[in-house]
């Protein structure tokens, strides 16, 4: 009784001969050695066919793989600085008063603050450039004994005065003190040409970035092409100021003569470094 051909690996048969996938015949009878050799040949041919098929699939996969179109790039960071001389000042002055009662402290402080504001306006400083930036009142205690004793109240008003010409800031400070301000909190500077200087610094920074990129590309045996992207870095706007209004008209001499005031304050703004930072990506070729 013979086996069903369905039990073999996709091989068709007919009695009394089995056929392999290559069509070789292996008879059931006859010389056993010949039958064995035939089986060996069949195995070799089958293995060869499988190997050829795998190579074909591999070659097809390689041919079908997408070709990368990504360009080589170089990324550089660069900065540049443009120097300017500040021509605008902003000052903060305070009026500090102490009285026995809170009401009296507030009243006295208000009167002295009004006097300072009037003096500033007489110098042609616009009201929009005079800001009450802080106001406080605190009780004052005497701690010289075991029990703290309330001795009065201290009131403080702080005024911020902006858009002042540098060459007149010293006289303005002196006038404010003469009118009743007894604390000078701060003075800061800005440049009216800040935007123009910063834009120039940006252009210089991009130029510096191109030089750096060219050096790196040359070291790699390549050259730079067009910029793929440019990113602006952090911007320090310290010297930009608020630029919310025009610079105060330089007409103080026409308004009031403060030669007898507390004395002009020497104001030296020095120089301002306006820096721009960029990150640039260049294509290489």
C-alpha positions as CSV (number, residue, x, y, z in Angstrom):
1,X,0.0,0.0,0.0
2,X,1.5,3.4,-1.0
3,X,1.4,6.8,0.7
4,X,-0.8,9.6,-0.5
5,X,1.2,12.2,-2.4
6,X,-0.6,14.9,-0.3
7,X,1.7,14.0,2.6
8,X,4.8,15.1,0.7
9,X,5.9,18.7,0.2
10,X,3.9,19.8,-2.8
11,X,5.3,16.9,-4.9
12,X,3.1,15.2,-7.5
13,X,3.5,11.4,-8.0
14,X,2.2,8.6,-10.0
15,X,2.6,4.9,-9.4
16,X,5.3,3.5,-9.4
17,X,7.3,6.6,-9.7
18,X,7.8,9.7,-7.5
19,X,8.6,13.0,-9.1
20,X,10.4,15.9,-7.4
21,X,10.0,19.6,-8.1
22,X,12.6,19.5,-10.8
23,X,11.0,16.6,-12.6
24,X,13.6,14.0,-11.8
25,X,12.3,10.5,-11.5
26,X,13.1,8.2,-8.6
27,X,11.8,4.7,-9.1
28,X,10.9,2.4,-6.3
29,X,12.7,-0.5,-7.7
30,X,16.1,-0.8,-9.3
31,X,19.6,0.0,-8.1
32,X,19.5,1.5,-4.6
33,X,22.7,3.5,-5.3
34,X,21.2,5.2,-8.3
35,X,18.1,6.1,-6.4
36,X,20.3,7.6,-3.6
37,X,22.3,9.7,-6.1
38,X,19.1,10.9,-7.7
39,X,17.8,12.0,-4.3
40,X,21.1,13.9,-3.7
41,X,20.9,15.7,-7.0
42,X,17.3,16.6,-6.3
43,X,18.3,18.1,-2.9
44,X,21.1,20.1,-4.4
45,X,18.9,21.5,-7.1
46,X,16.1,22.4,-4.7
47,X,18.6,24.2,-2.4
48,X,20.0,26.1,-5.4
49,X,16.5,27.2,-6.4
50,X,15.7,28.5,-2.9
51,X,19.0,30.4,-2.8
52,X,18.4,32.0,-6.2
53,X,14.9,33.0,-5.0
54,X,16.3,34.6,-1.8
55,X,18.9,36.5,-3.8
56,X,16.3,37.8,-6.2
57,X,14.1,39.0,-3.3
58,X,17.2,40.8,-1.8
59,X,18.1,42.4,-5.0
60,X,14.5,43.6,-5.5
61,X,14.4,45.0,-2.0
62,X,17.7,47.0,-2.6
63,X,16.4,48.3,-5.9
64,X,13.1,49.3,-4.3
65,X,14.7,51.2,-1.3
66,X,14.2,55.0,-1.5
67,X,17.2,57.1,-2.4
68,X,18.0,59.7,0.4
69,X,17.7,63.3,-0.8
70,X,18.7,64.9,2.5
71,X,21.4,67.5,2.0
72,X,24.5,67.9,4.2
73,X,24.3,71.0,6.4
74,X,26.5,72.9,8.9
75,X,25.0,74.9,11.9
76,X,26.9,77.9,13.3
77,X,26.2,80.4,16.1
78,X,27.6,83.9,15.8
79,X,27.1,87.3,17.4
80,X,28.1,90.9,16.8
81,X,28.1,94.1,18.8
82,X,27.5,97.7,17.9
83,X,28.5,100.5,20.3
84,X,26.4,103.6,21.0
85,X,26.5,106.4,23.4
86,X,23.3,106.7,25.5
87,X,21.5,110.0,25.1
88,X,18.4,109.3,27.2
89,X,18.1,109.0,31.0
90,X,15.5,107.8,33.4
91,X,15.7,108.7,37.1
92,X,13.9,107.5,40.2
93,X,13.6,109.9,43.2
94,X,11.7,109.5,46.4
95,X,10.2,111.9,48.9
96,X,10.4,110.5,52.4
97,X,8.5,112.1,55.4
98,X,7.9,111.2,59.0
99,X,5.1,112.5,61.3
100,X,3.5,111.5,64.6
101,X,0.2,110.4,63.0
102,X,-0.5,108.5,59.7
103,X,-2.7,111.4,58.5
104,X,0.0,114.0,59.0
105,X,2.6,111.8,57.4
106,X,0.4,111.4,54.3
107,X,-0.4,115.1,54.2
108,X,3.2,116.3,54.5
109,X,4.4,113.7,52.0
110,X,1.7,114.7,49.5
111,X,2.6,118.4,49.7
112,X,6.3,117.7,49.2
113,X,5.6,115.4,46.3
114,X,3.5,118.0,44.6
115,X,6.3,120.5,45.0
116,X,8.7,118.1,43.3
117,X,6.3,117.4,40.4
118,X,5.8,121.2,39.9
119,X,9.5,121.7,39.7
120,X,9.9,119.0,37.1
121,X,7.0,120.4,35.0
122,X,8.7,123.9,35.2
123,X,11.6,122.2,33.4
124,X,9.3,121.3,30.5
125,X,9.1,117.7,31.5
126,X,5.8,116.3,30.3
127,X,3.3,114.9,32.7
128,X,3.3,111.5,30.8
129,X,7.0,111.2,31.6
130,X,6.4,111.6,35.4
131,X,5.1,108.4,37.1
132,X,4.3,107.6,40.7
133,X,6.0,104.2,40.7
134,X,5.8,103.5,44.4
135,X,4.0,104.7,47.6
136,X,4.4,103.2,51.1
137,X,3.6,104.1,54.7
138,X,4.9,102.3,57.8
139,X,4.6,102.8,61.5
140,X,7.9,103.7,63.3
141,X,8.7,102.1,66.7
142,X,11.3,102.9,69.4
143,X,13.0,99.7,70.4
144,X,15.3,101.2,73.0
145,X,13.1,99.9,75.8
146,X,11.7,96.5,76.6
147,X,8.4,97.4,75.2
148,X,8.3,98.8,71.6
149,X,6.8,102.3,71.5
150,X,5.1,103.7,68.5
151,X,6.7,107.1,67.7
152,X,5.3,108.0,64.3
153,X,4.7,107.1,60.7
154,X,6.9,107.2,57.7
155,X,5.5,107.8,54.2
156,X,7.4,107.5,51.0
157,X,6.5,108.4,47.4
158,X,8.8,107.4,44.5
159,X,8.7,109.2,41.2
160,X,10.1,107.8,37.9
161,X,11.0,110.5,35.4
162,X,11.7,109.3,31.9
163,X,12.9,110.6,28.5
164,X,15.4,113.0,29.9
165,X,18.3,114.4,27.8
166,X,21.6,113.2,29.2
167,X,23.2,116.6,29.2
168,X,20.4,118.0,31.4
169,X,19.8,115.0,33.8
170,X,22.3,116.3,36.4
171,X,20.5,119.6,36.7
172,X,17.1,117.9,36.8
173,X,18.2,115.7,39.7
174,X,19.5,118.8,41.5
175,X,16.1,120.6,40.9
176,X,14.2,117.6,42.3
177,X,16.3,117.5,45.4
178,X,15.9,121.3,45.9
179,X,12.1,120.9,45.6
180,X,11.9,118.3,48.3
181,X,13.1,114.9,47.0
182,X,15.5,113.4,49.7
183,X,16.3,110.0,48.1
184,X,17.8,109.2,44.7
185,X,16.9,105.6,44.0
186,X,18.3,104.9,40.5
187,X,19.4,106.3,37.2
188,X,19.4,104.3,34.0
189,X,20.3,105.0,30.3
190,X,19.0,104.2,26.9
191,X,19.8,105.0,23.3
192,X,17.4,106.7,20.9
193,X,19.2,104.9,18.0
194,X,18.9,101.5,19.6
195,X,16.8,99.9,16.9
196,X,19.1,101.0,14.1
197,X,22.1,99.8,16.1
198,X,20.5,96.4,16.8
199,X,19.6,95.9,13.1
200,X,23.2,96.6,12.2
201,X,24.3,94.1,14.8
202,X,22.0,91.5,13.3
203,X,23.5,92.0,9.8
204,X,27.0,91.8,11.2
205,X,26.2,88.6,13.2
206,X,24.9,86.9,10.0
207,X,28.0,87.9,8.2
208,X,30.1,86.4,11.0
209,X,28.1,83.2,10.8
210,X,28.8,82.9,7.1
211,X,32.6,83.2,7.7
212,X,32.5,80.5,10.5
213,X,30.4,78.2,8.3
214,X,32.8,78.6,5.4
215,X,35.8,77.7,7.6
216,X,34.0,74.5,8.8
217,X,32.9,73.5,5.3
218,X,36.4,74.0,3.9
219,X,37.9,71.8,6.7
220,X,35.4,69.1,5.6
221,X,36.3,69.5,1.9
222,X,33.0,71.1,1.0
223,X,31.7,74.6,0.3
224,X,28.6,76.4,1.7
225,X,25.5,77.0,-0.3
226,X,22.4,79.1,0.6
227,X,21.3,79.5,4.2
228,X,18.6,76.9,5.0
229,X,17.4,78.7,8.2
230,X,18.3,81.7,10.4
231,X,17.2,82.0,14.0
232,X,17.5,85.1,16.1
233,X,18.9,84.6,19.6
234,X,18.0,86.3,22.9
235,X,17.9,90.1,22.7
236,X,19.0,92.3,25.6
237,X,16.8,95.4,25.5
238,X,18.4,97.2,28.5
239,X,19.4,100.2,26.4
240,X,16.2,100.3,24.3
241,X,14.2,102.2,26.8
242,X,10.5,102.5,26.5
243,X,10.7,104.8,23.5
244,X,7.1,105.7,24.3
245,X,7.5,109.4,23.7
246,X,9.7,112.0,22.2
247,X,12.8,113.1,24.1
248,X,12.1,116.1,26.4
249,X,12.6,119.4,24.7
250,X,16.0,120.9,25.6
251,X,14.6,124.2,26.9
252,X,15.4,124.1,30.6
253,X,17.5,127.2,30.5
254,X,14.4,129.1,29.2
255,X,12.2,127.9,32.0
256,X,14.1,128.2,35.3
257,X,17.7,129.2,36.2
258,X,18.9,126.6,38.7
259,X,22.4,127.9,39.3
260,X,21.4,128.5,42.9
261,X,19.9,125.0,43.3
262,X,21.5,122.2,45.4
263,X,24.2,121.9,42.7
264,X,24.3,120.0,39.4
265,X,25.0,116.3,39.5
266,X,27.6,114.9,37.2
267,X,26.1,112.3,34.9
268,X,28.3,110.2,32.7
269,X,26.5,107.5,30.7
270,X,29.6,105.9,29.2
271,X,29.0,103.6,26.2
272,X,26.3,101.0,25.5
273,X,27.1,97.6,23.9
274,X,24.1,96.5,21.7
275,X,24.6,92.8,20.8
276,X,22.8,90.5,18.4
277,X,23.0,86.7,18.3
278,X,22.0,84.4,15.5
279,X,22.0,80.7,14.7
280,X,22.4,79.9,10.9
281,X,22.1,76.6,9.1
282,X,23.8,76.4,5.7
283,X,23.5,73.8,3.0
284,X,26.7,72.2,1.9
285,X,27.8,71.2,-1.6
